[in-house]
Amino acid sequence: MKANFVVRETVPGDFAAVNSLLKKAGMLQKGISRVAFSRILSRNKRFCLVATDNSKVVGTVFGFDDVLTLHVSKLAVDKAYRRKGIGRELMEELVRRSKELGLEIEFVFLHVAKKNKGAVALYRSMGFEDRNRVYRFMDI
Ligand SMILES: CC(C)(COP(=O)(O)OP(=O)(O)OC[C@H]1O[C@@H](n2cnc3c(N)ncnc32)[C@H](O)[C@@H]1OP(=O)(O)O)[C@@H](O)C(=O)NCCC(=O)NCCS
């Protein structure tokens, strides 16, 4: 059954809910500080979104643009709300925004672990291609 959710821009008051959602979804080990959260939002206001169900945050995604590319990270949906179209709607709203805001974004870029079958299926179904050429610089 489709959930009755609303997608909107993330606001500073979503800090605790987003932090908890990301930690529960295994997307952040330690969580994010309030300062870092505010910095992310102030830099990328248009591309940080949450999905809410009766004002409860049940999904989140962060996007940031480097003018030509929209980078997407930290897509997560509350376990109890998965497979209801929320992840797809968050992603589609990001893509819509990247087209509609009069920007010159040419690509939407993200990385996903191959073993994350659910996320891979979602991105494939939206038309993302597997470029398989990601270099990761760790341990800074
Ligand atoms: C990946 C994730 C965000 C998907 O969110 P979601 O709201 O459940 O996804 P949707 O309901 O919009 O799914 C859309 C489509 O993606 C595919 N899909 C999503 N989850 C899937 C799964 N577990 N297995 C197979 N296909 C899946 C399906 O094609 C689905 O369409 P369908 O339900 O009509 O078959 C969610 O599972 C999650 O939060 N996972 C943990 C965090 C994570 O891995 N994030 C991605 C990091 S790259």
The ligand as an SDF file (V2000), in Angstrom:
LIG
                    3D

 48 50  0  0  0  0  0  0  0  0999 V2000
   17.3700    1.7330   -0.3690 C   0  0  0  0  0  0  0  0  0  0  0  0
   16.1800    2.3840    0.3150 C   0  0  0  0  0  0  0  0  0  0  0  0
   16.4370    3.8780    0.5100 C   0  0  0  0  0  0  0  0  0  0  0  0
   14.9320    2.1900   -0.5920 C   0  0  0  0  0  0  0  0  0  0  0  0
   13.8580    2.9150   -0.0300 O   0  0  0  0  0  0  0  0  0  0  0  0
   12.3430    2.4640   -0.2510 P   0  0  0  0  0  0  0  0  0  0  0  0
   11.4810    3.5870    0.1580 O   0  0  0  0  0  0  0  0  0  0  0  0
   12.1050    1.1600    0.4040 O   0  0  0  0  0  0  0  0  0  0  0  0
   12.3120    2.2650   -1.8300 O   0  0  0  0  0  0  0  0  0  0  0  0
   11.0190    2.3280   -2.7620 P   0  0  0  0  0  0  0  0  0  0  0  0
    9.8310    1.7900   -2.0440 O   0  0  0  0  0  0  0  0  0  0  0  0
   10.8920    3.6880   -3.3390 O   0  0  0  0  0  0  0  0  0  0  0  0
   11.4340    1.2790   -3.8840 O   0  0  0  0  0  0  0  0  0  0  0  0
   11.3960    1.6080   -5.2520 C   0  0  0  0  0  0  0  0  0  0  0  0
   11.8670    0.4120   -6.0490 C   0  0  0  0  0  0  0  0  0  0  0  0
   13.2310    0.0950   -5.7270 O   0  0  0  0  0  0  0  0  0  0  0  0
   13.4060   -1.3280   -5.7020 C   0  0  0  0  0  0  0  0  0  0  0  0
   13.6870   -1.7700   -4.3420 N   0  0  0  0  0  0  0  0  0  0  0  0
   13.7080   -1.0230   -3.2150 C   0  0  0  0  0  0  0  0  0  0  0  0
   14.0650   -1.7770   -2.1490 N   0  0  0  0  0  0  0  0  0  0  0  0
   14.2780   -3.0170   -2.6170 C   0  0  0  0  0  0  0  0  0  0  0  0
   14.6790   -4.2300   -1.9980 C   0  0  0  0  0  0  0  0  0  0  0  0
   14.9430   -4.3290   -0.6830 N   0  0  0  0  0  0  0  0  0  0  0  0
   14.8280   -5.3300   -2.7940 N   0  0  0  0  0  0  0  0  0  0  0  0
   14.5860   -5.2670   -4.1140 C   0  0  0  0  0  0  0  0  0  0  0  0
   14.1880   -4.1320   -4.7660 N   0  0  0  0  0  0  0  0  0  0  0  0
   14.0470   -3.0260   -4.0180 C   0  0  0  0  0  0  0  0  0  0  0  0
   12.0920   -1.9120   -6.1970 C   0  0  0  0  0  0  0  0  0  0  0  0
   12.1700   -1.9650   -7.6180 O   0  0  0  0  0  0  0  0  0  0  0  0
   11.0990   -0.8610   -5.7480 C   0  0  0  0  0  0  0  0  0  0  0  0
    9.9080   -0.8620   -6.4760 O   0  0  0  0  0  0  0  0  0  0  0  0
    8.7020   -1.8610   -6.0380 P   0  0  0  0  0  0  0  0  0  0  0  0
    8.5480   -1.7520   -4.5360 O   0  0  0  0  0  0  0  0  0  0  0  0
    7.5310   -1.3120   -6.7900 O   0  0  0  0  0  0  0  0  0  0  0  0
    9.1410   -3.2250   -6.4590 O   0  0  0  0  0  0  0  0  0  0  0  0
   15.8860    1.7160    1.7030 C   0  0  0  0  0  0  0  0  0  0  0  0
   15.8460    0.3100    1.5250 O   0  0  0  0  0  0  0  0  0  0  0  0
   16.9100    2.0360    2.7730 C   0  0  0  0  0  0  0  0  0  0  0  0
   16.7890    3.0130    3.5040 O   0  0  0  0  0  0  0  0  0  0  0  0
   17.9580    1.2010    2.8910 N   0  0  0  0  0  0  0  0  0  0  0  0
   19.0190    1.4200    3.9010 C   0  0  0  0  0  0  0  0  0  0  0  0
   19.9100    2.6010    3.5400 C   0  0  0  0  0  0  0  0  0  0  0  0
   20.5240    2.4430    2.1570 C   0  0  0  0  0  0  0  0  0  0  0  0
   21.0240    1.3820    1.8020 O   0  0  0  0  0  0  0  0  0  0  0  0
   20.5040    3.5370    1.3840 N   0  0  0  0  0  0  0  0  0  0  0  0
   21.0570    3.5770    0.0350 C   0  0  0  0  0  0  0  0  0  0  0  0
   22.4980    3.8870    0.0960 C   0  0  0  0  0  0  0  0  0  0  0  0
   23.2130    4.0110   -1.5240 S   0  0  0  0  0  0  0  0  0  0  0  0
  1  2  1  0
  2  3  1  0
  2  4  1  0
  2 36  1  0
  4  5  1  0
  5  6  1  0
  6  7  2  0
  6  8  1  0
  6  9  1  0
  9 10  1  0
 10 11  2  0
 10 12  1  0
 10 13  1  0
 13 14  1  0
 14 15  1  0
 15 16  1  0
 15 30  1  0
 16 17  1  0
 17 18  1  0
 17 28  1  0
 18 19  1  0
 18 27  1  0
 19 20  2  0
 20 21  1  0
 21 22  1  0
 21 27  2  0
 22 23  1  0
 22 24  2  0
 24 25  1  0
 25 26  2  0
 26 27  1  0
 28 29  1  0
 28 30  1  0
 30 31  1  0
 31 32  1  0
 32 33  2  0
 32 34  1  0
 32 35  1  0
 36 37  1  0
 36 38  1  0
 38 39  2  0
 38 40  1  0
 40 41  1  0
 41 42  1  0
 42 43  1  0
 43 44  2  0
 43 45  1  0
 45 46  1  0
 46 47  1  0
 47 48  1  0
M  END
$$$$
